[in-house]
Amino acid sequence: MSGDPPAQVLISPLMYSRELAQYLKVSESTLSRWRSERKGPPFIRLGGIARYRLEAVDSWLAGLERADERAGA
């Protein structure tokens, strides 16, 4: 025991398309189509790879819920 505090494990706040597809229960090709149509959740590209912030995805989902409520769905 050295008395050092335990090391913190850093977890990336960014999700890959594969992870997000599982989270949303859609296919990766659906996410790809949404990106090209600019109608899916916001994303950023790092090294040419689309990544998603979970916080931004959850905000996007909340916006869809509000839009459905306004439409009376």
C-alpha positions, 0 to 999 in steps of 0.5 A, a space after each residue: 500500500 503506497 497511500 496513492 489514491 486509486 487511478 481513475 479510469 477515463 471513459 470516452 464521452 464519444 460513441 462509435 456508430 456501432 455503439 450508438 446503433 445498439 443504443 438506439 436499436 437501429 442499424 449502422 446503415 440507418 445511422 449512415 443514411 441519417 448522416 448523409 440526409 442530415 436528419 439524425 443525431 449530431 455527430 463529429 468526425 475525428 480522423 474521418 470516423 463519425 463519433 457521437 456525444 451521448 449527451 447530444 444524442 439524448 438531447 436530440 431524442 428529447 427534441 423528437 419527443 417534444 416534436 411528437 407531443 406538439 404533433 399530437 402523436 
